[in-house]
Amino acid sequence: GDLLVVSGPLGASAAGLMLLRDPALADHHAEAGALVQAHRRPAPMVDHGMHLAEAGATAMIDISDGLLLDADRLARASGLRADIDLDAIPRPPGLDAVAGAAGMDPALLAATGGEDYHLLAAIPPGTGLEPHLVVVGRMAEGTPGVRALRDGADATPSRLGWEHRRP
């Protein structure tokens, strides 16, 4: 029943990497520089993590390998299922345009891209939310792991995020 919150918009680093690999994607995207900068200089959310711990977070992980993969890790370690609403994931300015130019679903890019270093935390319902926190899902009973939802239907992709040992 805990809410799953993230500490900020996701996918900036993944979009920045796409722009570095294919500069043509930057055509007509004013936010391209900020996305590339997000990839080159990620900023860990140490202060946010300390505040979330003090506020009563029951579990927390940094989103270094993608929201869905790191939510899967958090859920399995907790023996629960993490339900993530793809349409609730906050995205930075410019991500939708870059994803669209690359023929990708912006919500899935935000959910599976890594190296943003924002935090995913489980917090009890009723915990006061800081303005930068966004509810993206909930912990639930069920088979441990992650489930990505869109309009209530399972939309979990086969690739959850960056897997270090995967070719």
C-alpha positions, 0 to 999 in steps of 0.5 A: 500500500505504500506510495512510490514517489520519484524525486524529479523528472526522468529520462533527461540523461537517456535523451541526452545520450541519444542526442550525443549519438545522433546530433540530428535529433537535436534539430529544432529542440531548444532543450537539447543542451540541457538534456546533454548536460543532464547526461554529462553531469548527473547530480545525485539527490543526497539531500532529498534522500536524507529528507525522505528517510527522515520523513519515514520512507520505508524503502528507497533506491537511486534510479541509475539503471532506469525506473522500471529496473530499479523499481523491480529491484526494490520490489523483489527485495521487499517481497512485493510488486511495484505497480508503476503508472507510465503516464504519471512519470514526470518528464523533462522539457524536450524529452518528448520531442527527442523521443518522438524524433527517434520513433520512441514512446516518451513514457517508456524512454523516461521509464527505462532510461538510466543515469538520472540519479533521482530517487524512487522511494516507498512512503506510507499513504498520508506522508506529506509530499514535498513539491518536487516529489511525484507519485508514480505508483504503489507497492502491492501484494502479488508476485514480486517484481515490477509491473508497468501500467498504462490505462490500468493495463499491463504495458511492461516492456521486455527491457526494464532498463540498463542491464550491465551484463546484457549484450 
